[in-house]
Amino acid sequence: MTPDVTKAARMVAEAVADVPVEEVPRRVCAAVGEGLGMDGATVSLLTDTPSRQLLAASGDAALLLEEIQFTVLEGPCITAAREGEPVAVDDLRTGVSPWPLFGASMREKLPQVESVYALPVFFGDYVLGSIDLLALRPHALGKGALEQASLVADAVTAALLPTRDMIVTGARAPSWEPEETVRAHWFDTARAVGALAAARGLTPEDALALMRAEAFRSGGSLADITRDVLREPPGAP
């Protein structure tokens, strides 16, 4: 069944009407996934930078999809944020992925996921972040629906605008879902990057690259490495 993109955009707007700003990210995430008939969704900001921030993931599979991309630094959402265009991966099982590390990790860790879509989220001419969608079936989002999905991304931008002070200042934490791991993408990874950079005389970009390399080498996630760094800070006695 072809998703009703207009209906999905309306569902996003309705999901955040008269709710506290702390609730907005996960409400938006749930509405996008349900409205487009997907099996999972995520919302993240500044996807193609070291300060990338995961706001919400609708479930374990969606969260792992983000973990994979955040760790290997490639995949649909990163490409969508960098190029400002929707990205479709219609058949992960039999198709050839343009991202070797992402494709291999998906086949190993999420073999049940057959298609992934990423929509850039704009604020004016600036790419604010991306929406990731996953499905347990191939070709879950047709070409026509994907082309019209900017309506959904625009609805997400409008829904997130009231949260901008909370997001930028960190003064009020959103109701993250799942809280522990999303927090690792928000505050804790930045803290770990800063500690590692200071201890080893690295730039934040190089420190993050080192953490990503360790995650890939060990088979863990970047959140795992973040916890290790903060548990035993570099240079600690």
C-alpha positions as CSV (number, residue, x, y, z in Angstrom):
1,M,0.0,0.0,0.0
2,T,1.4,3.4,-0.9
3,P,1.7,5.7,2.1
4,D,-0.4,8.8,2.2
5,V,2.3,11.5,2.6
6,T,-0.2,14.3,3.2
7,K,-1.8,12.3,6.0
8,A,1.6,11.5,7.5
9,A,2.5,15.2,7.6
10,R,-0.9,16.0,9.2
11,M,-0.2,13.2,11.8
12,V,3.1,14.8,12.7
13,A,1.5,18.2,13.3
14,E,-1.3,16.7,15.3
15,A,1.1,14.6,17.4
16,V,2.7,17.7,18.9
17,A,-0.3,19.9,19.3
18,D,-0.5,21.2,22.9
19,V,2.2,18.9,24.3
20,P,5.2,20.0,26.4
21,V,8.3,20.6,24.4
22,E,10.1,17.8,26.2
23,E,7.7,15.3,24.6
24,V,8.1,16.6,21.0
25,P,11.0,14.5,19.7
26,R,9.5,11.1,20.5
27,R,6.0,12.2,19.5
28,V,7.4,13.3,16.1
29,C,9.4,10.1,15.6
30,A,6.4,7.9,16.4
31,A,4.1,9.9,14.1
32,V,6.5,9.8,11.1
33,G,6.9,6.0,11.4
34,E,3.2,5.3,11.8
35,G,2.1,7.9,9.1
36,L,4.4,6.4,6.5
37,G,3.7,2.8,7.4
38,M,7.3,2.0,8.4
39,D,8.5,-0.5,10.9
40,G,10.8,2.0,12.6
41,A,11.9,5.6,12.6
42,T,14.5,8.0,14.1
43,V,15.0,11.7,14.2
44,S,18.5,13.2,14.5
45,L,20.1,16.6,14.2
46,L,23.4,17.8,12.6
47,T,23.8,14.3,11.2
48,D,27.0,14.9,9.2
49,T,29.0,16.6,11.9
50,P,30.9,15.4,15.1
51,S,28.2,17.0,17.2
52,R,25.4,14.9,15.8
53,Q,22.5,14.5,18.1
54,L,20.0,11.6,18.1
55,L,16.7,12.9,19.4
56,A,14.5,9.8,19.3
57,A,14.3,6.2,18.1
58,S,11.0,4.4,17.8
59,G,12.4,1.0,18.8
60,D,15.4,-1.3,19.2
61,A,15.9,-1.9,15.4
62,A,15.7,1.9,14.7
63,L,18.1,2.6,17.5
64,L,20.6,0.0,16.2
65,L,20.3,1.5,12.7
66,E,21.4,4.8,14.1
67,E,24.2,3.2,16.2
68,I,25.6,1.6,13.1
69,Q,25.7,4.8,11.1
70,F,27.0,6.8,14.0
71,T,29.8,4.3,14.4
72,V,30.9,3.7,10.8
73,L,30.2,7.3,9.8
74,E,28.4,6.3,6.6
75,G,24.9,5.4,5.5
76,P,21.7,6.8,4.1
77,C,21.0,9.4,6.8
78,I,24.5,10.8,6.7
79,T,24.3,11.0,2.9
80,A,20.9,12.7,3.1
81,A,22.1,15.3,5.5
82,R,25.3,16.0,3.5
83,E,23.6,16.2,0.1
84,G,20.2,17.6,1.1
85,E,18.3,14.9,-0.9
86,P,16.2,11.9,0.1
87,V,18.0,8.6,0.0
88,A,16.4,5.2,-0.7
89,V,17.8,1.8,-0.1
90,D,15.1,-0.4,-1.5
91,D,16.6,-3.8,-1.0
92,L,19.3,-4.3,1.5
93,R,19.2,-8.1,1.3
94,T,20.0,-8.5,-2.4
95,G,21.1,-5.1,-3.5
96,V,24.6,-3.7,-3.5
97,S,25.1,-1.0,-0.8
98,P,27.1,2.1,-1.8
99,W,28.4,2.2,1.8
100,P,30.5,-1.0,2.4
101,L,30.9,-0.7,6.1
102,F,27.2,0.2,6.6
103,G,26.0,-2.6,4.3
104,A,28.2,-5.2,6.1
105,S,27.1,-4.1,9.5
106,M,23.4,-4.1,8.6
107,R,23.6,-7.6,7.2
108,E,25.3,-8.8,10.4
109,K,23.3,-6.9,13.0
110,L,19.9,-6.2,11.4
111,P,19.4,-8.9,8.8
112,Q,15.6,-8.6,9.2
113,V,15.6,-5.0,7.8
114,E,15.2,-5.0,4.0
115,S,14.8,-1.3,3.2
116,V,15.9,2.0,4.6
117,Y,15.0,5.6,3.7
118,A,16.5,8.9,4.9
119,L,14.9,12.3,4.6
120,P,16.8,15.5,5.1
121,V,15.2,18.0,7.5
122,F,15.8,21.6,6.5
123,F,15.7,24.9,8.4
124,G,15.7,27.4,5.5
125,D,18.6,26.5,3.3
126,Y,20.4,24.7,6.1
127,V,20.1,20.9,6.7
128,L,19.1,20.6,10.3
129,G,19.3,16.8,10.4
130,S,17.5,13.8,9.0
131,I,14.7,11.3,9.5
132,D,15.6,7.6,9.1
133,L,12.9,5.1,8.2
134,L,13.3,1.3,8.1
135,A,11.0,-1.5,6.9
136,L,11.1,-5.3,7.2
137,R,10.1,-5.5,3.5
138,P,11.8,-4.4,0.3
139,H,10.6,-1.4,-1.7
140,A,8.5,-0.1,1.3
141,L,8.4,3.5,0.1
142,G,7.7,4.0,-3.6
143,K,9.5,6.6,-5.7
144,G,6.5,8.9,-5.8
145,A,6.0,8.8,-2.1
146,L,9.7,9.4,-1.5
147,E,9.6,12.4,-3.8
148,Q,6.6,13.9,-1.9
149,A,8.1,13.0,1.5
150,S,9.5,16.5,1.8
151,L,6.1,17.4,3.1
152,V,6.7,15.2,6.1
153,A,10.2,16.6,6.6
154,D,8.7,20.1,6.5
155,A,6.2,19.1,9.2
156,V,9.0,17.7,11.3
157,T,10.9,21.0,11.0
158,A,7.8,23.0,12.1
159,A,7.2,20.6,15.0
160,L,10.8,20.9,16.2
161,L,10.9,24.7,16.1
162,P,9.4,25.2,19.6
163,T,12.1,22.9,21.0
164,R,15.1,24.9,19.5
165,D,16.0,26.6,22.8
166,M,15.9,23.3,24.6
167,I,18.0,21.6,21.9
168,V,20.6,24.3,21.6
169,T,21.1,25.2,25.2
170,G,20.5,21.8,26.8
171,A,18.8,23.6,29.6
172,R,15.8,21.3,29.5
173,A,16.2,17.7,28.5
174,P,13.7,16.2,26.1
175,S,11.8,13.0,27.0
176,W,14.3,10.9,25.1
177,E,13.4,7.4,24.1
178,P,15.3,5.2,24.9
179,E,16.7,7.6,27.4
180,E,20.1,6.0,28.3
181,T,21.4,5.5,24.8
182,V,20.0,8.7,23.4
183,R,21.7,10.6,26.2
184,A,25.0,8.9,25.2
185,H,24.5,10.5,21.7
186,W,23.7,13.8,23.3
187,F,25.8,14.8,26.3
188,D,28.0,11.8,27.0
189,T,29.7,11.4,23.6
190,A,30.6,15.1,23.5
191,R,32.0,14.8,27.1
192,A,34.1,11.7,26.1
193,V,35.4,13.4,22.9
194,G,36.4,16.4,25.0
195,A,38.2,14.3,27.6
196,L,40.1,12.2,25.0
197,A,41.0,15.3,22.9
198,A,42.4,17.1,26.0
199,A,44.3,14.1,27.2
200,R,46.0,13.2,23.9
201,G,46.3,16.7,22.3
202,L,43.8,15.8,19.5
203,T,41.2,17.9,17.7
204,P,37.6,16.9,18.6
205,E,37.2,15.5,15.1
206,D,40.3,13.2,15.5
207,A,39.2,12.1,19.0
208,L,35.8,11.1,17.7
209,A,37.5,9.3,14.8
210,L,39.6,7.4,17.3
211,M,36.5,6.4,19.3
212,R,34.7,5.3,16.1
213,A,37.8,3.2,15.1
214,E,37.8,1.5,18.5
215,A,34.1,0.8,18.3
216,F,34.5,-0.8,14.8
217,R,37.5,-2.8,15.9
218,S,35.8,-4.1,19.0
219,G,32.4,-4.7,17.4
220,G,30.8,-2.4,20.0
221,S,28.8,0.8,19.5
222,L,30.1,4.3,19.9
223,A,27.9,4.5,23.0
224,D,29.8,1.6,24.4
225,I,33.1,3.3,23.8
226,T,31.7,6.5,25.3
227,R,30.9,4.7,28.5
228,D,34.4,3.2,28.6
229,V,36.1,6.6,28.2
230,L,33.9,8.2,30.8
231,R,34.4,5.3,33.2
232,E,38.2,5.5,33.0
233,P,39.0,9.0,31.7
234,P,42.3,9.2,29.6
235,G,45.2,10.2,31.9
236,A,43.3,9.3,35.0
237,P,45.6,7.9,37.8
